[in-house]
Amino acid sequence: MTTIASAVLAVNVGSSSVKCALFSVDAEPRPLARQTLEGVASSCITRLSEWVDQQTSHSPLAAIGHRIVHGGPRYHTPQRVTPAILEVLRQLIPFAPNHLPDEIAVIEALGRSQPAAPQIVCFDTAFHAALPDVARRLPIPETYDAQGVRRYGFHGLSFAFLMYELERVAGPEAAGGRIVLAHLGNGSSLAAVHERRSIDTTMAFTPIGGVMMSTRSGDLDPGVATYIARTEGLSPDQIEDLLSHRAGLLGVSGTTSDMRTLLEREAGDPRCRLAVTMYAYSIKKAIGAFAAALGGLDTLVFSGGIGEHAPAVRARICDGLAFLGVQVDAQRNAANAPVISPSASRVVVRVIPTDEELMIARAVCGVLGEP
């Protein structure tokens, strides 16, 4: 592919940081520079623009790629940003009100500061676009399904990278097997993958659902939300804020959502200990459920900030899963080794650092290379 400029910028807006990276414009993009800006997106926009200006002072950007949390029922492939696409994203805000406004704001800001660079959006829901109806459909009246209220699943760019990397390090047979991918970080979700296709995932209509997370509740009896709303007179937006920002590890511990801090404090603080135990238990249950959906398990992959760097949490998750063939070697696990299961284990348990920014860059270079 012909290089048309110096670099592609990949922008990954998260709930508590903005990750950005520059890559070469190649069929296999090479990383040139990376930066993580701590804080919510609104506080990072000026710093992001300044970092881009510093890194690209001698030549313009070829393009800018963005991770977009929700593509709705329509978008499953990367799209060039146009006024029409921005309007569609605004219409999707009710699907992901905690994410899309910040992502749109960053697109608009970079459009002003880098007007010559085309922008391309990559959807986190795309990896799960072919979910079978039994997993996709929610048990609610069909009229809502027709409006797009369904299981979408998220962390798709991370899962796509993990599948790419699994095939690279373990071969096509492993990538075609029965796999559970666990992206465990501030937001956590798991995907059941068979023959390279997502057949189920823990998150559903929004990134609030699924397993317990840092500040998100994960799955709840719907009656809990309606009870709190009635008894405290909360609006839908206030309920959303409660379940998105004040629940999960933070809600149970009462003090922190940071897993490192929880692990440090759990010996002397029963609330912190309960938070960690509940988190690991929710992940364990999801692995068991997905093993049932897959008809067995060949590979379990841990990724994300917690999945990659918290051996104690991985050990607790895997403890009790020996009946599925899941075992963990204590020394390998403590070292965050690429394979943390014993050599003779029936299920291979891997730790694979994810790279969502690289997947964005690949998608952007693919679009740039289209005729």
C-alpha positions in Angstrom: 0.0 0.0 0.0 1.3 3.5 -0.9 2.1 5.6 2.1 0.2 8.9 1.8 1.5 10.6 4.9 3.6 10.0 7.9 1.3 8.4 10.5 -2.1 7.3 11.6 -3.4 8.5 14.9 -5.4 5.9 16.9 -7.6 7.4 19.7 -9.1 5.2 22.4 -11.5 7.2 24.7 -12.0 5.3 27.9 -14.0 6.0 31.0 -11.0 7.3 33.0 -8.4 8.0 30.4 -7.7 8.7 26.7 -5.1 6.4 25.1 -3.5 7.7 21.9 -0.9 6.2 19.6 0.8 6.9 16.3 1.4 4.2 13.8 3.1 3.9 10.4 0.7 3.7 7.4 1.4 0.1 6.4 -0.4 -3.1 5.8 1.0 -4.1 9.2 1.2 -0.7 11.1 4.2 -0.2 13.3 3.9 1.8 16.6 5.7 5.1 16.5 4.6 6.8 19.7 2.1 6.2 22.5 0.6 8.3 25.3 -2.0 7.8 28.0 -3.8 10.9 29.2 -5.4 10.3 32.6 -8.8 11.8 33.2 -12.2 12.0 31.5 -12.2 12.9 27.8 -13.3 16.5 28.3 -10.2 17.2 30.4 -7.9 15.5 27.9 -8.9 17.2 24.6 -6.5 20.1 24.8 -3.6 17.8 26.0 -4.4 15.4 23.2 -4.2 18.1 20.5 -1.0 19.4 22.0 0.6 15.9 22.0 -0.5 15.3 18.4 1.0 18.7 17.3 4.3 17.8 19.0 4.5 14.4 17.4 3.5 15.5 13.9 5.3 18.8 13.6 7.1 18.0 10.3 4.3 16.2 8.4 0.5 15.9 8.4 -1.5 12.9 9.7 -2.7 10.4 7.1 -5.8 9.8 9.1 -7.3 9.5 12.6 -9.1 6.4 13.9 -11.4 6.3 16.8 -12.8 3.5 19.0 -16.5 4.0 19.2 -18.3 2.0 21.9 -21.6 1.5 20.1 -22.5 1.0 16.5 -26.1 0.1 17.1 -27.8 -2.4 14.9 -26.5 -0.9 11.6 -22.7 -0.4 11.7 -20.3 -3.4 11.8 -17.4 -2.1 9.7 -15.2 1.0 10.0 -16.8 4.1 8.6 -15.3 7.4 7.4 -16.6 10.3 9.5 -19.1 12.5 7.7 -21.8 14.8 9.0 -24.3 12.0 8.4 -22.2 9.5 10.5 -21.9 12.1 13.3 -25.7 12.5 13.3 -26.1 8.7 13.5 -23.7 8.6 16.5 -25.7 11.4 18.2 -28.9 9.4 17.6 -27.2 6.4 19.3 -26.4 8.3 22.5 -29.3 6.8 24.4 -27.7 3.4 23.7 -24.4 4.5 25.5 -24.9 7.8 27.2 -21.8 7.4 29.4 -19.5 7.0 26.4 -20.7 8.4 23.1 -20.9 12.1 24.0 -17.2 12.1 25.0 -16.3 10.1 21.9 -18.2 12.5 19.6 -16.6 15.5 21.4 -13.1 14.2 20.7 -14.0 13.6 17.0 -15.2 17.1 16.7 -12.2 18.6 18.5 -9.7 16.8 16.3 -11.8 17.7 13.2 -11.1 21.3 14.1 -7.4 20.9 15.0 -6.6 18.5 12.2 -9.0 19.5 9.4 -7.0 17.9 6.6 -6.9 14.4 8.2 -9.8 12.1 7.4 -11.4 10.5 10.5 -12.5 6.9 10.7 -14.6 5.3 13.4 -14.2 1.6 14.5 -17.1 0.0 16.5 -16.5 -2.0 19.6 -19.8 -3.9 19.0 -18.6 -5.2 15.6 -16.9 -8.3 16.9 -20.2 -9.6 18.2 -22.3 -8.7 15.1 -23.0 -12.3 14.1 -24.2 -13.5 17.6 -26.7 -16.3 17.2 -30.3 -15.3 17.9 -30.4 -17.4 21.1 -27.7 -15.0 22.5 -28.6 -11.8 20.7 -32.3 -11.7 21.5 -33.3 -10.4 24.9 -36.4 -11.9 26.6 -38.6 -8.8 26.0 -41.5 -8.1 23.6 -40.5 -8.1 19.9 -41.4 -4.4 19.5 -38.3 -3.5 21.5 -36.1 -5.9 19.6 -37.3 -4.2 16.4 -36.1 -0.9 18.0 -32.6 -2.3 18.4 -32.9 -3.3 22.1 -30.7 -6.5 22.0 -27.4 -8.0 23.1 -24.6 -6.1 21.4 -21.5 -6.9 23.4 -18.5 -4.7 23.7 -14.7 -4.8 24.0 -14.7 -5.9 20.4 -11.5 -4.3 19.4 -9.7 -6.0 22.3 -11.3 -9.4 21.5 -10.4 -9.1 17.9 -6.7 -8.4 18.8 -6.7 -11.3 21.2 -7.9 -13.7 18.5 -5.3 -12.3 16.1 -2.6 -12.7 18.7 -3.8 -16.2 19.8 -3.5 -17.4 16.2 0.0 -15.9 15.9 1.4 -17.5 19.0 -0.6 -20.8 19.1 -1.6 -21.4 15.5 -4.8 -21.7 13.6 -6.1 -24.8 15.3 -6.0 -23.1 18.7 -7.7 -20.0 17.2 -10.4 -22.2 15.8 -11.2 -24.0 19.0 -13.5 -23.3 22.0 -12.2 -20.1 23.6 -13.2 -17.9 26.5 -11.7 -14.4 26.2 -11.7 -12.4 29.5 -11.0 -8.6 29.1 -10.7 -7.6 32.8 -10.1 -3.9 33.6 -12.1 -0.9 34.7 -14.7 -2.3 32.4 -14.8 -6.1 32.3 -16.4 -8.5 29.9 -16.0 -12.0 28.6 -16.7 -13.6 25.2 -17.3 -17.2 24.2 -15.7 -17.8 20.8 -16.1 -20.9 18.6 -14.5 -21.3 15.2 -13.4 -17.7 15.4 -16.9 -16.4 15.9 -18.4 -14.8 19.0 -21.3 -16.9 20.1 -22.0 -15.1 23.4 -20.7 -12.3 25.6 -21.4 -11.0 29.1 -22.3 -7.4 28.3 -25.6 -6.9 26.6 -27.4 -3.7 25.5 -25.0 -1.4 27.3 -21.5 -1.7 28.9 -23.1 -1.6 32.3 -24.3 -5.2 32.2 -22.5 -8.5 32.6 -20.0 -9.3 35.3 -19.2 -7.0 38.2 -16.8 -4.2 37.3 -14.8 -1.4 38.9 -17.7 1.1 39.2 -20.4 -0.7 37.2 -22.8 -3.1 38.8 -23.0 -5.7 36.1 -26.1 -7.8 35.9 -28.8 -7.1 38.4 -32.4 -8.1 39.1 -34.2 -5.4 37.2 -36.4 -5.0 40.3 -33.4 -3.6 42.1 -33.3 -0.6 39.8 -37.0 0.0 40.0 -37.0 -0.4 43.8 -34.3 2.2 44.2 -35.9 4.5 41.7 -39.2 4.4 43.6 -37.9 4.6 47.1 -35.4 7.4 46.5 -37.3 9.2 43.7 -34.4 8.8 41.2 -34.7 9.6 37.5 -33.5 7.2 34.8 -30.4 9.3 34.4 -29.7 9.1 38.2 -30.2 5.4 38.2 -27.8 5.2 35.2 -25.2 7.2 37.1 -25.6 5.0 40.2 -25.1 1.8 38.4 -22.3 3.1 36.2 -20.2 5.2 38.6 -21.0 4.2 42.2 -21.5 0.4 42.0 -19.3 -2.6 41.4 -16.0 -2.8 43.4 -16.5 0.8 44.6 -20.0 0.1 45.8 -19.1 -3.0 47.7 -15.8 -1.7 49.2 -17.2 1.7 49.9 -13.8 3.2 49.4 -12.1 2.4 46.1 -12.6 0.8 42.7 -8.8 0.2 42.1 -8.0 -3.5 42.2 -4.4 -2.9 43.4 -5.6 -0.9 46.4 -8.3 -3.5 47.2 -5.8 -6.3 47.2 -3.5 -4.2 49.5 -6.3 -3.5 51.9 -8.3 -6.8 51.9 -6.3 -8.4 54.8 -7.5 -5.7 57.2 -10.8 -4.6 55.6 -13.6 -7.1 55.1 -15.4 -4.9 52.7 -12.4 -4.8 50.4 -12.0 -8.6 50.7 -15.7 -9.1 49.8 -15.4 -6.8 46.8 -12.4 -8.8 45.4 -14.1 -12.1 46.2 -17.3 -11.1 44.5 -15.5 -9.9 41.4 -13.5 -13.1 41.0 -16.7 -15.1 41.7 -18.7 -13.3 38.9 -15.9 -14.0 36.4 -15.7 -17.6 37.4 -19.4 -18.1 36.9 -19.2 -16.5 33.5 -16.4 -18.9 32.5 -18.5 -21.9 33.6 -21.5 -20.7 31.7 -19.6 -20.1 28.5 -17.9 -23.5 28.8 -21.4 -24.9 28.8 -22.4 -22.8 25.8 -19.3 -23.9 24.0 -19.6 -27.6 24.9 -16.2 -27.5 26.5 -13.2 -25.3 26.7 -9.8 -25.4 25.0 -8.3 -22.0 25.8 -8.9 -19.3 28.4 -7.3 -15.9 27.7 -6.9 -13.2 30.3 -6.3 -9.6 29.2 -6.9 -6.0 30.3 -5.4 -4.2 33.2 -6.6 -6.7 35.9 -6.3 -9.7 33.6 -2.7 -8.9 32.7 -1.3 -7.7 36.0 -3.2 -9.3 38.9 -2.0 -12.9 39.5 -4.0 -13.1 42.7 -7.2 -12.4 40.9 -6.5 -14.8 38.1 -5.7 -17.5 40.7 -9.0 -16.9 42.5 -11.0 -17.0 39.3 -9.5 -20.3 38.2 -9.7 -21.9 41.6 -12.5 -24.5 41.5 -12.5 -24.8 37.7 -10.4 -27.9 37.6 -13.6 -29.9 36.6 -13.4 -28.0 33.3 -9.7 -28.7 32.8 -8.6 -25.3 34.0 -5.4 -25.3 36.1 -2.9 -22.6 37.0 0.8 -23.1 37.7 1.6 -20.8 40.7 5.1 -19.8 39.5 4.0 -19.0 36.0 1.0 -17.1 37.2 3.1 -15.0 39.6 5.4 -14.1 36.8 2.6 -13.1 34.5 3.9 -15.6 32.0 2.3 -15.9 28.5 1.0 -19.4 29.5 0.1 -19.8 33.2 -1.3 -23.3 33.0 0.8 -26.4 33.6 2.3 -28.0 30.5 0.0 -31.0 30.8 -3.2 -29.0 31.4 -6.1 -29.9 29.2 -7.1 -26.2 28.9 -4.4 -23.7 28.0 -4.7 -20.6 30.2 -2.9 -17.6 28.6 -2.2 -14.0 29.5 -2.2 -11.8 26.3 -1.7 -8.0 26.6 -4.3 -6.4 24.5 -3.7 -3.6 22.0 -6.9 -1.9 20.9 -5.0 1.0 19.4 -3.2 -1.3 16.9 -6.6 -2.7 15.8 -7.8 0.8 15.2 -4.7 1.5 13.1 -5.1 -1.7 11.1 -8.7 -0.7 10.4 -7.8 2.8 9.3 -4.9 1.6 7.1 -7.4 -0.9 5.5 -9.8 1.9 4.7 -7.0 4.2 3.4 -5.9 1.3 1.1 -9.4 0.9 -0.4 -9.8 2.1 -4.0 
